[in-house]
Amino acid sequence: MPALPASDETTAASLAQAFQNCFGTAPQIFRAPGRVNLIGEHTDYNDGFVMPAAIGFYTWVAVSQRAGRTLRVRSEQFNETLELSLAALAGPPRKHWSDFIRGVAAVLQTSGHTLSGANLIVDGQVPMGAGLSSSASLEVATAMALLSVSHANVPPLELAKICQRAEHEYVGTRCGIMDQFIAVFGQSAHALVLDCRSLGYEAVPIPHDVRLVICNSMVKHQLAAGEYNRRRADCEAGVRILQKDMPNVRALRDVTLTDLEKHKSELPQLVYRRCRHVISENDRVLAAATALRTADLSRFGQLMNESHRSLRDDYEVSCRELDRLVEIASACDGVYGSRMTGGGFGGCTVTLVQSGAVDSVQSRIAESYKKETGITPDVYVCSATQGAEVWRQPGRE
């Protein structure tokens, strides 16, 4: 099993001491969480609905102001220190962890915020490459730190958009806004239902007696990038065809399953199935929100299972390893539902589990998956947590 992160106080104290040793002063400390998407996959770029939750793995950033126009940044994960001039941040992605820092600083400045020089230490707990949004957590924590020492303020939604833009332009990843949004707006013991068109959201409660068990398949199939683009193109093709008779349709978000069935004969079979996934997945997100509001965990789990089948059969973005993780989890006592989460073709599953059954479910999944595949999965037990926040300021311990 992966090592659990140290306690929050231990992490903050260790980071403050490292900062004192490196820069000779006490820092402010900020943190932002990773996330898991409970349901609502491949709906974001169709103006649809998603249901992420912030999870208790964080990126921590310690910061103090420094003279001049330079950022001196140390990464504890990569054991590397570098300097970035605030006057020379432009340029394409460099495929280096500093792109995230550079991008956030650059977009803050081009958005009209004057930044001061700063010393920073970054310490990331969010597992990298697991689809748990380590990138957005780093961006949001960094932005908050830089704004604080520069005595600047940004509204929360603008902060999320700035971090998304930084990832687009300086990291080269054309992500949706869900990851940055949940890193900013996450709420303890709640998931968020996010409308990806309006960016309106609602917090829905996750009962205290369940846990989110996230299983990393430890595989990522190489065909993923090209297949994502094909899925998006299929959705756009479906919209163009449906618009001939439904001119008010802007995205699949505007189409019901009844509409889709009415026009089924006009759509290529493959495009029809892609559209059916997105439209039905939007319905599942809204139904899942109702289930959480009424603490109907059996219904919520059923919707998770239906989501996985749709992603596997209609959208075809699952893979053998993800399917086996879901099948193993679904056979365990105390499991309400399980599904792949993220883009697919590898990555993670998320499973909703009764608290008392977590240990047995965790062990069963790890043992069975390793026996069948030869791969030891990382299995994380999480609860929904708060979004980005200041953790410590000098003189306010």
PALO-98213 format. One record per atom (N, C-alpha, C): x, y, z. Coordinates in steps of 0.001 Angstrom, whole numbers, plus 524288, in hexadecimal, padded with zeros to 5 digits. Each point is the difference from the previous one (the first is absolute). Last residue first. Example, Ala and Ser with C-alpha at 12.3 -4.5 7.8 and 13.67 -1.06 7.14 Angstrom:
832327F73681BA8 80334804A68003C 7FCFE80442802DA 801227E9A87FFBA 7FC86804A680000 80384804B080000 
END
This chain:
802378793383A99 800787FA498003E 7FB047FD9D8023A 8070A812277F933 7FA947FE39800D8 7FFF17FA0F7FFFA 80F8280A5E7FCB9 7FDAE8029F80477 7FA757FE6B80120 806037FC867ECF5 8039F8012D80443 7FD3E802F080459 7F4617F3617F49F 802A8804EE7FF16 8039F8011D8049D 7F48C7EEA67F661 802F68026280447 80259805177FE2C 7F3947F66C7F59E 800717FC768046B 802B6802A28049A 7F34A805367EE5A 804CF8016E802CA 8002C7FC97804DE 7F5B97F8B97EF17 7FFAD8036580493 805728018F801CC 7F27B7F3FC7F0CC 804E8802B78012E 7FF51803D580486 7F15D7F18C7FFF4 80331802137FBCA 804AE8030A80208 7F6AF7EFAB80AB6 7FF73805877FEC9 80383801967FB72 7F9057EBD98017E 8028A803CE8035E 7FF44805897FDFF 7F9767E9B97FF45 7FFB7805257FD84 801F080424803D1 807D97ECB48013F 7FB078029280112 80015805457FD3D 80B467EC3B7FD73 7FF69805B18005E 7FA938017A801EC 80FC37F0047FB9A 7FB04800A8802B3 7FF5C805C480154 80BB17F42A7F0FB 7FF9F8047A80388 7FA8F8003380260 80E7B7F29E7F514 7FA9680074801C7 7FFCC8043580433 80CF97F7AA7EF4B 7FFAE8039680465 7FA3C800A48015F 807A97EE277F6D5 7FD7E805207FF63 800EF80360804CF 80AE47EFF57F631 7FE3A801B480527 7FD8E805667FF85 8023C7EFAC7F158 800E9805838014D 7FDF88011A80580 7FE0B7EFDF7F5E2 8057F8008D80170 8016D80583801A0 7EEA77F8217FAFE 802EF8032F7FC3B 805E180023800FF 7F3147F61D80A94 7FE2F7FF7B7FA9C 80388802B87FC0F 80358800B381286 800047FA837FE68 7FEA27FF667FA42 7FF05810C4807CE 8056C7FE507FF3E 8003D7FA5D7FE1E 7EF8B806C280431 8020B802967FB54 805A27FE507FEFA 7F7B17F9EC80F66 7FDC37FD9F7FB49 802438025E7FB0C 8052B8071181086 801C17FA9D7FF62 7FE087FD997FAE7 7FA958114F80490 805A47FFCC7FF0A 801D37FA6E7FEEA 7EE31802AD804B8 801328023F7FAE4 805C77FF657FEC2 7FA697FAC7810AF 7FDFE7FC807FBEB 80153802127FA90 8041980A6280EDB 8035E7FB627FF92 7FE4E7FC6F7FB91 7F59780EC3803B6 80529801B47FE4C 803957FB4F7FF28 7EF867FD058077C 7FF86801497FA70 805508017F7FDC4 7FEDB7FCF881222 7FF6E7FB177FD11 7FF9E801007FA25 800DF80EBE80B2D 804D37FCEC8004F 7FFA27FB027FCC7 7F0CA80B3880179 8044B802297FCE1 804CD7FC808000D 7EE2C7FF018087C 801D97FC027FC55 804E9801AB7FD18 7F64B80AC280C71 801A77FB4C802B7 802327FBCA7FC80 7F8D7810357F91F 804CF800D880302 801FE7FB0280281 7F55A7FF827EE0C 7FEB7800B78057C 805058005D80335 8009A805517EBC2 800657FB878038C 7FE218018D80577 80295805307E9CE 7FD6E801ED804B6 7FF377FB63803B6 80E83804207EFCF 7FC2C7FC6980230 7FDD28025080503 80C418042A7ED08 7FE24802098050A 7FB807FC85801C1 812297FE687F22A 7FA797FF368010B 7FEB58029D80533 810958043D7F138 7FDA27FE75804F9 7FA447FE727FF96 810207FF647F0CA 7FEE0803BF8042A 7FD247FD6480474 7FE487FAA27EB20 803A07FF9D80461 7FEA38041580402 7F695800B37F0EA 804697FD177FDC6 804517FF2180412 7F3288103F8041E 7FF937FA937FE69 804FD7FDCE7FDBD 7F9F281160808AC 7FF7C7FF7B7FA5A 7FF8B7FA7B7FE08 7F9E0803BF813B9 803F9802717FCBD 7FF337FEAD7FA4C 7F9C27F25D80DF3 7FFAA805A680098 8046C802757FCEE 7F3D27EC868023F 804C2802C07FE69 7FF25805D2800D5 7F4CC7F3CF80C4A 8006C801A07FA82 80579801FE7FEEC 7F0DB7F6ED80F80 80568800D07FE5E 80017801657FA3C 7F2C57FD0D81340 800B0800817FA62 805A38012B7FEB7 7F9897FA6781133 7FB30801F57FD9B 80075800357FA0C 809A27F3BE80FB9 800CF803827FB85 7FAB7801857FDB6 802CF7F37580E3A 800C080557801CA 800F0803EB7FBB4 805107EC2E7FC89 7FC02801D48039D 8014380596801B2 806C47F8B17ED50 801488006180593 7FB44801C18032A 801B57FE777ECCD 7FEE87FAF680279 800EF80015805E2 803D980E8C7F4B3 7FA537FF4080016 7FE6D7FAE48029E 81220804717FD1F 7FD958033D80411 7FA2E7FECF80084 8091A7F7A37F26F 801D57FE1A80518 7FD588030380462 7FCC98059F7EED5 7FD827FAF180103 801947FDD880558 8080580F927FA03 7FA74800E580121 7FD4A7FAE380163 8116E7FF137FA8E 7FFB2802A880509 7FA58800E68019D 802F57F9147EF51 800F27FC268041E 7FFDA8028B80563 7FE5D80AD27F11E 7FB6E7FCA080084 800C07FC0A80468 80E2E80AC97FB80 7FBEE802E5802BD 7FB2B7FC9D800DC 80D927F89D7F60D 801AB800C18056A 7FBE4802FA8032E 7FD7C7FD3A7ED9E 7FF977FB23802FD 80148800DE805C6 7F903810AF7F69C 803DE7FC217FE46 7FF877FB52803A2 7F46C812EF7F8EC 802147FCCD80438 8043B7FC647FDC4 7F53F80BC97F606 804C6802618020E 802157FD0A804C0 7EF4C7FF847F395 8049E7FCB17FF08 80517802A4801A5 7EC70804697FFA4 80434803C47FEFC 8052E7FD4E7FEFB 7F0C37F59A8032E 7FE70804057FC42 8047D803B37FEAD 803017F1B380C1D 7FD5F7FDE57FB64 7FEBD8041D7FBE5 80907803E7810B5 802677FB4C7FDB9 7FDAA7FEA37FAB4 7F8EB80DDB80A12 8054E801767FE57 802C37FB6F7FD52 7EF9A7FCC080755 7FF708038F7FB95 80551801AD7FDE9 7FF587F5C580F3C 7FE637FCE97FB72 7FF84803657FB26 803B78086580FFE 804727FCEA7FE15 7FE807FCCE7FB34 7F2BD8099480853 803CB803757FD7C 804907FCE17FDD1 7F38C7F74E80A40 7FDFD801257FAC3 803C5803857FCFA 803F57FC9381183 800A27FB407FCDE 7FE1F800DC7FA6A 7FD7280DA180C15 805967FF507FEEE 800E47FB427FC82 7EF08802AA8060B 80156803C17FBE7 805CE7FFD07FEAF 7F9E07F5C380E03 7FDE47FDFC7FB14 80169803997FB77 804358058D810FD 803757FBE17FE28 7FE307FDA67FADF 7F53180C648082C 804CC802797FE29 803BF7FBE97FDD4 7F0C67F9FC807ED 7FEE28025E7FAF0 804E18028F7FDC8 801497F953810CD 7FF357FBA57FC58 7FEFB802157FA82 8013A80BD680E1C 805177FE427FE11 7FF817FB577FC52 7F48B8101B80780 7FEB07FAFF7FD83 804EF7FDD47FD6C 7FC1F810FF809BB 803487FBE180256 7FE8C7FA987FDEC 7F996811497FA55 7FC7B7FCB18031B 802DC7FB7880293 808FB80C287F522 7FCBD8036D8033F 7FC7F7FCD7803AA 80A307F7257F359 8030A801D080476 7FCCF803818038C 7F81D7F9F87F077 801117FB998037D 80321801B4804C7 7FCDF80C337F288 7FB3C7FEEC802EC 800DD7FB99803ED 80DA08037A7F48F 7FF7180458803B4 7FB1F7FF468034E 802C67F4517F251 803987FEEC80453 7FFC28045480417 7F69F802007F052 7FD7F7FC1280350 803667FEBA804B9 806EC80B427F383 7FBA28029C802A2 7FD1A7FC3880393 80D8B7F9227F5AD 8022A803BB803C8 7FB998029B8030F 7FB6A7F4BA7F218 801D47FD2E804A3 80240803B880421 7FAC1806AA7EF7D 7FB6B7FE7B80320 801B67FD4180503 80D1D804007F410 7FDEC804CF80250 7FB407FED08036C 806967F2327F65F 8037C801418045D 7FE598051C80296 7F7787FA567F098 7FE5D7FCE480487 8036A80128804B7 8047D8084B7F057 7FACA801C1801A0 7FE337FCFD804CC 810217FB357F847 80048805448023E 7FABB801B78021C 801237EF727F732 802DF80023804F3 7FFB08056980282 7F8B77FDEC7EF5F 7FCC67FD8B8040F 802E27FFEE80539 808DF805F37F0F8 7FC32803D8801E6 7FCB57FDB180466 80BA87F4BA7F797 802F78040D802D7 7FC37804098025B 7F8C57F3367F524 801887FDD280511 80330803E480330 7FAEC804E17EEC5 7FB6B7FF5580359 8018C7FE0D80567 80CC2800B47F305 7FEDA8053880202 7FB487FFC0803A5 804567F09E7F730 8040D8014F803CF 7FEF08054C80284 7F4CE7FA3B7F25A 7FF567FCEB804BC 803FA8017180437 7F9BB80E737F240 8031B7FB397FFB4 7FFCC7FD208053B 7EFF480C5B7FB9F 805488000880229 802DA7FAFC7FEC4 7EDD3803E47FC0C 8031C803E27FD27 805C37FFF58019F 7F2677F560807FC 800FC7FE207FAAF 80366803C57FCDB 7FA238043B81189 803EA7FBD87FFDD 801727FE677FA77 7F3DA80D6180879 8036C8010B7FB7F 8042A7FBC67FF45 7F3567FF2880DD4 7FCDA801DB7FB9B 80346800997FB12 808057FC0281030 7FD6F7FB6C7FDBB 7FCC6801907FB3A 8080780D8B8098F 803EA7FCB37FD73 7FD717FB527FD5D 7F58C80B4980A36 801BD8028C7FB25 803B07FC687FCFE 7FB367FA5681080 7FB887FFA37FC72 801508027E7FABE 80C048018580DBC 800257FABF7FDBE 7FB747FF2D7FC40 8066281392801F2 7FE057FBF48038C 800877FAA97FD64 80B028134F7FDC6 7FD2A7FBB27FD7D 7FE2A7FC1E80426 80B7D80F5A8022A 7FACE801E77FE89 7FC827FBBE7FDB6 812387FD82804EF 7FD37801A1804BE 7FA4C801647FECA 80CD07FCDE7F2DA 7FCDA7FB7980182 7FD14800F58051D 803E8810DE7F51B 803677FBBF801BF 7FC787FB7B80189 7F87F80EC87F86F 8055B802017FFDA 803F37FBC68015A 7EAC1801FD7F8B4 803EC7FCA28028C 805648025C7FF43 7EFBA806577F867 8017E8024C80506 804097FCC5802EF 7F7DD7FB1A7EF31 803C6804467FF71 801B0802778052A 7F84C7EDF37F879 7FFA28026B8052D 803E2804898003E 7FE997F5547F0F1 7FA7D8000C80190 7FF2B802B78053A 810F27FF5F7F8EE 7FCF1800AC7FB36 7FA2D800508013F 80D5A7FC2D80CE3 7FEA6805837FF38 7FCB2800E67FB1C 807917EF448047E 7FB358012C802EB 7FE398059F7FF33 810027FA8A7F875 7FBA27FD397FD88 7FADB80162802B4 80F97806CD80721 7FEFE802477FAC9 7FB547FD717FD5B 805E07F91F8103A 7FD7780511800A5 7FEAB8025B7FAAE 809C67F06E80033 7FA9C7FF2380199 7FD048051280095 811F5800D67FCB0 7FD327FE357FB5A 7FA417FF1080144 80B208042680DC6 7FF138049C7FCC2 7FD167FE8A7FB05 8054D7F26580B08 7FBF18032480294 7FE9D804C37FCB3 80DFF7F5897FA60 7FB097FD337FF68 7FB888031C80268 8110E8065A80257 7FE3E800CB7FA9A 7FACF7FD387FF03 8082D7FD4E8101B 7FE1F805667FFB0 7FDEA801277FA87 807FE7EFEA802B8 7FB068003D802D7 7FDB48057A7FF99 810AF7FD527F8F0 7FBF37FD937FCC9 7FAAF8003A802B2 80EC8805D880922 7FEB4803A97FBCD 7FBB67FDCF7FC7F 806B97F52D80D2C 7FD08804518024B 7FE3B803C47FBBE 80B417F2667FB1C 7FA9F7FE45800B8 7FCA68043980287 81236802CB7FDB5 7FD48800007FB01 7FA507FE7080085 80A8C7FF4B80F4A 7FF838055E7FE04 7FCF88003A7FAE4 803BD7EEF380852 7FC3C8036980296 7FF408053D7FD3C 80B3B7EFD57FCEA 7FC47801F67FC13 7FC788044680223 80D1C7F62A80A0C 80227804327FCCB 7FC19802507FC1A 7FC457F7B7813A8 800C57FE1A7FAAE 8011E804857FC46 802EF7FC0A814D7 7FE038043B7FCBA 801287FE847FA60 7FFD87F76681593 800E17FFA07FA59 7FDC9804D77FD66 7FE8E7FB9181276 8059D800377FEDD 801367FF2B7FA39 7EF568017480ADB 801377FB427FD02 805C77FF887FEBA 7F6068099C81054 8031C801497FB65 8019C7FAF67FD4F 7EFAF805E280D96 803BC7FBEE7FE83 802C5801927FAF7 7F3B98080A81146 80208801237FAC0 804507FC197FECC 7EEB98033380DA5 804A97FCC47FF37 801A68009C7FA4E 7F39B80AAC80EE3 801437FF877FA76 8050D7FCEE7FF8F 7F0D37FF2F80FE6 80513801E67FE45 800727FF4D7FA16 7EFF08019A8109F 8021D7FD997FB44 8054F8026E7FEC4 7F4048055380E19 8014E7FA83800DA 801907FD2B7FB03 7FA098125B801AB 804E17FF64802F0 801BA7FA578006B 7F4D48089B7EF7D 7FF447FE3480563 8052C7FEA1802AE 7FD9380E927F172 801947FA857FFEE 7FF927FDFF80594 7F620811547F5A8 802BD7FD608044B 8015B7FA537FECB 7FF2E811587F2E2 7FC6E7FBE1801CD 802E27FC9F803F5 801018144B7F5AF 802967FC3380364 7FBED7FC11801E3 8006380BFF7EDC2 7FD447FED5804DD 803407FC0F80303 8026680F5C7EECD 800F07FB0A802A1 7FCA87FF8C804DE 804F480B2F7EBED 7FD137FFBC804DB 800E27FAB38028D 8068D8056E7EF14 803877FFC880486 7FD12800F08051D 7F98B7FE067ED8E 7FF3D804D8802F4 80402800B180452 801697F0FB7F4EA 7FE9E8045B7FC93 7FFB78051780313 8032F7EF578080E 8049A801B47FD16 7FECD804467FC0A 7F82E7F9D781307 7FDF4800DD7FABF 80473802537FCC8 800B27F3FB81246 801BF804927FD03 7FD947FFF77FA93 7FEA77F7A48148D 7FDA67FF4A7FAD4 8011B804FB7FCF7 80ACE7F77981100 7FDAA804727FD42 7FD8C7FE227FAEC 803BD7F6948141B 80194800447FA83 7FD7D804DE7FDAC 804EE7FC6381537 7FC6A800FA7FBA6 802B07FF0C7FAC0 807FD7FFFE811B2 7FB7B7FC7A80066 7FBF4800DD7FBB4 80CE880F7E8010C 8007B7FB5780339 7FAD87FD0C80033 804DD80C087EF91 7FDCE800748053E 800797FAD1802DF 8088480BFD7EDD3 7FEC17FB31802C6 7FE04800F980582 8066980C607F1D5 7FADA8003680273 7FE8E7FB2480321 810F5802A87F6A9 7FEA2804F88027F 7FB1C7FF7C80360 805E57F1987F626 8045B8015A80374 7FEE180505802FA 7F4447FA677F2F4 7FF4A7FD1B804DB 8047B8010B803CB 800FC808257EF71 7FB43801AD802B5 7FF707FD2C80538 80D717FB577F41E 80137804DD802C4 7FB4A801C980339 7FD4B7F12C7F5AF 804237FEFB803D8 80152804D980327 7F337800CC7F1C9 7FE4A7FD1E8049F 804427FF8E80425 7FFD6808207EE02 800C780313804C4 7FEB67FCF5804F6 8083E7F7EB7ED8C 7FB58802D380181 800FD802CD80523 810697FC0F7F341 7FC6E7FDBC803D5 7FAFC8032880064 8111C7FDE87F420 7FB17802C47FF20 7FBC07FDBB8037C 815E580182800E0 7FBA57FC65800BE 7FAE5802FF7FF96 81229806EF7FFE8 7FE887FDAD7FB03 7FBA67FC0480065 80A0D80CAE80BDB 800F27FA68800A3 7FEA07FD1C7FAFB 7FDA681231800DF 805697FF44801B6 801617FA5480117 7EEB48066E7F9F4 803E5802F57FD0E 8059E7FEB18016B 7F0707F79C80812 7FF68800037FA54 804E9802247FD57 7FEF2800BA81250 800FE7FAAA7FE2E 7FF727FF997FA19 7FC2B81011807F0 8058F7FEDC800A4 801437FA857FE05 7EE6680529800B5 802C0802737FBA2 805DE7FEF88004C 7F59A7FA4F80DF9 7FECE7FCF47FB4F 802FB8022F7FB4E 800FF8097480F86 803147FB318005A 7FEFD7FC6B7FB57 7F62180F7180169 805878015A7FF2C 803587FB0F80011 7EE367FE4780447 800BA800E77FA60 805AD8015E7FEB7 7FB227FDFD811CD 7FFAE7FAFA7FD43 800FE800AB7FA2A 7FF1280F5680A0C 804A57FCF980168 8000A7FAC57FD25 7F12D80A8D7FEBC 8043A801F77FCB3 8050A7FD0A80116 7F1C27FC3580AAE 7FF1F7FDFC7FAC0 80438801E67FC41 8008E80653811CC 8010A7FA667FF6C 7FF407FDE27FA74 805EA8140F802F1 7FB607FCEF80158 800DF7FA347FED7 80FE780CAA804F2 7FD4F7FE287FB56 7FB2A7FD01801C2 8105580E67807B7 7FB777FCA1800CF 7FD7F7FEA27FACD 813F58070180944 7FC0F800597FBDA 7FB9E7FC288012A 812038036780808 7FBAA8032780212 7FBEB801197FBC8 80FF47F4ED7FFBA 7FFBB804A47FCAA 7FB8F8039F8019B 802FA7EF948082A 804B98031880113 80026804ED7FCA9 7F1737F49E7FD81 8004B801BE80572 804C580369800FC 7FD587F7D07EF6E 7FC7180466800D9 80085802278058D 809697F0D07FB9A 802278048F7FD56 7FC8D804CF800D1 7FA0F7EFCF806DA 804C7801B2802A0 80228804FC7FD8C 7F1747F7C07F836 7FE898025E804FC 804CE80223802D3 802C57F69B7F06E 7FD72805027FEF6 7FE8B802BF80511 806F07EEF380124 803F6803CA7FE61 7FD99805607FF1F 7F4CA7F1E08039C 8030480161804AD 80428804167FEC0 7F6317F9617F1E1 7FCB98032580377 802FF801A0804E2 808537F4C57F389 7FED9805277FDC3 7FD1880379803E1 8035F7EE548048F 804C7803217FFFC 7FEEC805857FE04 7F2597F4017FF38 8010B801448057B 804F0803488007C 7FB317F9847EF64 7FCA380452801B1 8011180173805A8 809607F1787F935 80145804D27FD33 7FCCA80498801FC 7FD147EE6C805DD 8047A8027580293 8014F8053B7FD6D 7F0F57F28C7FD7E 80061805A77FF5C 8044A802808034C 7FAF07ED6D7FCC9 7FD9D80254804A2 80108805D880046 806497F16F7F3F8 7FB04802487FE8E 7FD228027D80487 8118E7F8137FF7E 7FBC87FC7C8017C 7FAA8802217FE78 8120B807DB7FEBA 7FECE7FC5A7FBD8 7FB8E7FC4680130 808D88082981081 800A5801EB7FAA9 7FEA57FBBE7FC12 7F8FE803ED81470 802DB7FC507FCAC 80030801E97FA56 7FF3280CCD81077 7FC467FDAA7FC5A 802FF7FC497FC66 8083480AEF80CF6 7FE477FAE9801DF 7FC637FD497FC1E 80FE38105B7FFCC 7FB437FD9C7FDF7 7FEF57FAA680246 80A9A8136480317 800257FA96801CE 7FAE07FD6D7FE7E 80CE7812C27FCF2 7FB727FCF97FE66 800B37FA62801D7 807AF814C280445 801147FA6880033 7FAE77FD2B7FEF1 80829814F67FC67 7FBEE7FC0180083 802707FA9D800BA 80318816EE7FF78 8026B7FAED800F4 7FB9D7FC0B800C9 7FF6D8134D7F508 7FE5C7FC6C80425 803B47FB5C8005D 7FAC7815277F6D2 803757FB8780061 7FE6F7FC9280496 7F08480ADF7F844 8050F801258025D 803777FB287FF9A 7EF33806987F341 8022D7FC4A803B8 80530801F280222 7ED47807B57F6A3 80593800F38009A 802207FC6F8044B 7EEE17FE6B7F26F 801AB7FFDB80571 805F0800978004A 7F4737FE7D7F03C 800008052580267 801B68002F805A8 7FF667F1BB7F2AD 7FAA980138801A4 7FFBA805118031B 8101A7F8AE7FA51 7FD41801C77FB56 7FA41801318012B 80A4B7F94780DCA 801FF8051A7FE50 7FD20802017FB35 7FBD97EF3080670 7FE8A803F5803E0 801BF8056E7FE32 805737F1E37F60E 7FA8A801487FEFA 7FDFA803E380410 8116E7F9D9801E2 7FF6E802E47FB1B 7FA55801AC7FF1E 804267F52680E87 8020C80550800AF 7FF1E803447FB1E 7FB6A7EE4E7FF0F 7FC8C802C68039E 801CE8059E800B5 80AB17F4FC7F5D3 7FB0E801317FD79 7FC52803068037A 810327F9D6806BE 800D88041B7FC19 7FAD6801A67FD88 7FFBA7F1A680B40 80120804C5802F4 80070804A17FC40 7FDF57EF9D7F860 7FB4480148802EC 800B58051880304 80E467F89F7F6C2 7FC298024B7FC6C 7FB13801AC802EA 80E9B7F676807CC 7FFBE805AA800BC 7FC36802A77FC3F 804627ED917FF79 7FC398014D80415 7FF63805E2800C5 804EC7F9007ED24 802AC8000580500 7FC15801AF80425 7FF48800A17EC5D 7FF8C7FA9E801EB 802F87FF5180517 7FCAA80FEE7F5BF 805567FDEE8004C 8001D7FA61801F2 7F19F80E637F576 800F97FC2180416 8058A7FDCB7FFA9 7FEB4812997F796 7FCCD7FB487FF9F 801147FC4B8048C 8022A81544801F3 8026E7FB9C7FD52 7FC8B7FB3A80014 8034E8125480D2C 7FD8E7FE307FB27 802DF7FB4E7FDC9 8049480ABE80F74 7FD0E7FB31800DF 7FDC77FDA77FB03 80BB980FDB8079E 801547FC8C7FB96 7FD557FAB8800AD 7FF9380E4580C94 80027803047FB25 800EE7FC8E7FB3A 800117F9C3811A1 7FAAF801B47FEE0 7FFB4803447FB0A 80E1F7F09880483 7FF7B805A97FFE1 7FA6B8016F7FE9B 8081D7EE7A809C8 7FCEC801DC7FB92 7FF9F805E68005D 80C587EE8780866 7FE2E8056780023 7FD22801527FAFA 804267ED2580C39 8010D803247FB58 7FDFB80585800D4 803DE7EAF78092B 7FEFC80587800EC 8015D8030E7FB1A 7FB637EA9380712 80249803967FC2F 7FE618059580163 7F9FA7ED9980544 804F8801768026C 80312803A67FC6C 7EE337F83E7FE28 8041A7FF4F7FC17 805688018080203 7F0DF8013380B22 7FF6C7FB0C7FD3E 8048F7FEEF7FC56 7FEA78103780911 801A97FBC880375 7FFA47FABF7FD3C 80303813737F7A4 7FC667FB998000C 8022F7FBBE8038E 802D0816327FE04 8022C7FADA80111 7FB997FBF67FFF7 80479815287F8D7 7FC487FBCA800FD 802E97FAE7800F1 800838166A7FDAD 8039D7FBBC8012C 7FCB77FB8480210 7FC688123C7F402 7FDD07FBC780325 804417FBE4800C6 80139815CC7FB9C 801707FA947FF0D 7FCD67FC6A80393 8035A813BF7FE52 7FBDF7FDFE7FC8F 801237FA5D7FE80 8057F80CA181212 8010A7FF2B7FA7B 7FB6F7FD837FD34 802927FC5181481 80125804B47FCF7 800EB7FE957FA4C 7F3417F43680BC7 805978011E7FF88 800B5804E97FCBA 7F0217F42B80C39 80184803EF7FC31 805EB800847FFE1 7F6877EDBA804C4 80117805178026E 80196803BE7FBA8 7F6AF7EADD8030A 801968049C7FCFF 801698047D8039D 7F9C07E9BE7FC71 801C7803D0803E4 80262804987FD19 7F2057EF897FAE1 803AB804007FE33 8011F803BA80483 7F6E77EB6D7FAFD 8012780416803CE 803F4803C47FDB0 7F1007F0C97F941 804EB8029A7FEC2 8008380493803C3 7F48F7EDB1803D5 800AF805957FEF6 80543801387FD80 7EF957F0F68057A 8056E800267FE48 800ED805877FDF6 7EEB67F91C8062E 803EB801A6803C9 805987FEDE7FE9E 7EF0D804D27F2C4 801B87FBB98036B 804C3801AB80326 7EDD2807F37F42F 80564800D0801A6 801787FBB2803D8 7F15B7FD9B7F0E1 800BE801108058F 805CE800EF800E5 7F10C8006A7EE4D 804F67FEF680294 7FFA8800D0805E2 7F31E7FE107EEEA 7FF727FFE0805B1 8053E7FE8D80287 7F61D808B77ECAB 803DB7FC9780272 7FF2D80035805E8 7F5CA8058A7EBF1 8005C8001D805AE 8041B7FC1D801E2 7FED480A4A7EC3D 7FCB27FCF08036D 80116800B9805C2 80715805B77EDC0 7FCEA803C780311 7FC957FD6080410 80D2B7F7707F563 7FADC800287FD80 7FC3C8038C802FE 811507FBE3805AE 800B5802AB7FAFE 7FB0E7FFD67FCA1 7FFB87F7A4810B8 801AA80576800BB 8007E802DF7FADB 7FBCF7ED5E802F2 7FB998039D7FF6A 801CE805A77FFF3 809C17EF6980324 7FFCD801B67FA86 7FB19803417FEEB 7FD947F7238116F 804E67FF8F7FD15 7FF25801337FA38 7F6657FED581306 7FFCA804347FC20 804FD8002D7FCD4 7FF477F9878143E 7FCD67FE727FB7E 7FFAD804BC7FC5A 80C057FFA880E42 7FCAD7FBA6801A7 7FCA07FDF87FB89 813828094280105 7FADD801027FDB0 7FC897FB4B8011E 811058088B80AFA 7FE1D7FB847FD07 7FAA7801737FDDB 8127680B4B8078A 7FA677FEF57FF7E 7FF157FABE7FD5F 80F3380D6180BED 7FECC7FD257FB38 7FA277FEE97FFD5 806D3810DF80B29 7FF527FA537FFB8 7FFF27FDE07FA77 80A72810CA80A38 7FB797FF057FCAA 7FF9F7FA1E7FF1A 80A4380FE880D97 7FF717FABE7FDD2 7FB107FFB77FCB5 80F7680DF780AA9 7FB077FF237FD5C 7FFBD7FA587FE26 80BBF80DE680DD8 7FF597FAD87FDA7 7FA707FF857FDDC 8102680F3180639 7FA7A7FEC17FFA3 7FF9B7FAB47FD52 81207803B380A1C 7FCB2800B67FB5E 7FA2D8004780148 813E180525809A3 7FB3B7FCE280080 7FC6E801057FB59 815798013F7FEDD 7FB70802E5801E3 7FB5E7FC5380073 811687FC167F863 8011980306804AD 7FB7A803308020F 802DF7F30C7F0F0 7FF89805997FEEA 8009E8037B804D2 801DE7ECC080003 80186801847FAAE 8004B805E57FF52 7FA5E7F7F08101D 805677FE5E7FEEE 801ED802157FAC0 7EE6D802C6804BF 8036E8030580374 805B57FEBF7FEE7 7F37B7F5F97F755 8001D805567FDE7 8039E8036F80341 7FCD57EEEA805C3 803267FFE17FB39 800828057A7FDB0 7F4D87FE1F80E4B 805747FF728019C 803A37FFE87FB46 7EDE3800677FD07 801B4804F880242 805BB7FFC0801A6 7F81C7F0947F9F5 800B5803AE7FBB7 801EF8054780206 7FB937F30F80C3D 804A87FE687FD17 80130803DB7FB9C 7F0878025C80984 8048F8011A80349 805147FEA97FD30 7EFF67FBEF7F7B2 800C4805A38004B 804DC8015F8032A 7FB0A7EE357FF05 801AD801EE7FAE9 80131805D180037 7F8DD7F84980EF2 8055F7FE2D7FF2C 80225802097FAD6 7EE778035A803ED 803668031280361 805B97FE6F7FF41 7F3047F65E7F6ED 80061805597FE17 803CF8033980344 8035C7EB907FED8 7FBD08035B801E8 800E6805907FE1B 808237F1B97F3C0 8008A801738057C 7FB6880367801A6 7FCDF7F26F7F07F 802B1804E880108 80067800F7805D1 7FFBC7EC5C7F8C6 7FC5A8044780102 8030780500800E3 8067B7EF937F3DA 8007F8027A80515 7FBFE8045B8008B 7FC047EF557F3B9 80313804CC80010 8003A8024280579 7FE437EB347FCEF 7FCB6804A680000 80373804E080000 
END
